[in-house]
């Protein structure tokens, strides 16, 4: 199943919903960063959330950044998404290893520990909109549910999951966000609470072969579910050597001269996709000529 997101409405506009399958996205991130299983689970969850939240933005140039600063051994995570389904991200410590939690699951909460979740939306205004909330569990889905309730006053249910194979590749990944719109009736609220409380994990549903559309149908049955859009999504980084050149030029002539004087090629890595860019001494000299003092 190719990675994609669906947008939907239900109950005559009282509910809006997003659901996604992101297996290839999570696997590409794992392979790019050589992440441990718990780091793969954490990054895959945040990438999935970023993809769906990016799909909520209206304009082609809008950008969303999800940044978690925490004191756990993973050291933090950063994800950036646009409105077109493109998402990228990294963890500060991709090799973190922890024993499973008390439920026998990958201990994402333990890897994150205490911290804050920052939601930064650059939607073309003079300054980006920044929302922040504490991590209530470190499991990411619960933290985003709390963020929506406290920072955006939008009652929401967020589910995110990454299921690993025994060889540490990604078996399944995906999630959903279901939100109550202003004026939602008590009947709709009660029905949703019951169904969400009874359902299995989102990765279990995906592993049974359910599509994002079928997952929303499973949750929002009898609520006149209407799928309004489908959007391809994937792990995509827009870095290239020219962008890295600009970054090198920006550090100034003094540091570039020190690199040149060492007489060796240097290698620069992109944080988001781990692509390596090599610059020879001759290339550094050309950058030196273009740099400011």
C-alpha positions, 0 to 999 in steps of 0.5 A, a space after each residue: 500500500 503506497 503511503 497516503 493521507 485521506 481527509 474526511 468529514 462526518 456527522 454533518 460537519 460536526 467531525 473532521 478526520 485525517 488518516 494516513 498510512 506511512 510505512 514507506 515514510 517511516 522505513 525511509 527515515 529508518 534507513 536514512 538515519 540508521 535508527 534503533 527500533 525505539 528511535 524509529 518508532 518515535 520518529 515514525 510517529 512524529 513524521 506521521 503526525 507532521 504529514 497529517 497536520 501539514 495536510 491541514 494547512 491551506 496554502 502551498 507555501 505553508 510550513 509546519 515544524 514539530 520540535 520536541 525538546 526533552 531530557 530523555 536519552 533520545 535527546 529530542 526530535 524535529 520534523 518539518 512538513 509542507 501542505 503537499 504531503 512532503 515530510 522530513 525529520 531526524 532524532 538527536 540520538 538515533 542509536 538510543 536503546 531501551 528495554 521494552 516498557 511494562 506492556 512489552 512495547 517499545 518505550 518511546 515515552 522512556 526515550 523522550 522523558 520530560 520535555 516540551 512539544 513545540 508546534 511552529 506554523 509558518 503560514 505567511 504571516 510576519 511571524 510564525 505561529 508558535 504553540 507549546 505544551 509539556 509532554 504529558 506521556 512522551 508517547 507523542 499521540 497523547 502529547 498532541 491530543 493534549 496540545 490540541 486541547 490546550 493550545 488550539 481548544 480543539 477536542 481531538 483524538 490522535 493515534 499514531 503507531 509504528 510496528 517493527 519487523 524482527 529484523 528491525 525494518 518497519 512492518 506498519 506505520 500510520 495514524 489518525 486525527 479525529 477532531 470535534 468541531 464547535 457545536 458537536 452534539 453530546 450524542 456524537 461526542 458520546 458515540 466517538 468516545 465509546 468507539 475510540 475506547 473500544 478499538 484496537 491500536 492503529 497498527 493492528 488495524 493496518 496489519 489486518 490490511 485496513 486502509 485509511 478509509 476503512 479505519 475512518 469508516 470503522 470509527 465513524 460508521 453511521 455518521 455519514 462519513 465523507 472522504 473529501 480528499 486523498 493526498 500522497 505523502 512521503 519522506 522527502 528532503 529538498 536539500 542539495 549541494 547548492 543549499 549546503 554551499 550557501 550554508 558554508 558561505 554564511 559561516 564567513 571567510 575566517 572559518 573557510 580559510 581554516 578549512 582550506 589551510 588543512 588541505 583536505 576535502 570536507 564532508 557535510 551532512 544534512 540533518 534531515 536526510 543524512 545525505 553527505 556532500 563532499 567539498 574539495 579544497 578547490 571548491 572551498 576556495 571558490 566559496 571563500 571568494 564568494 563569502 563575506 568577511 
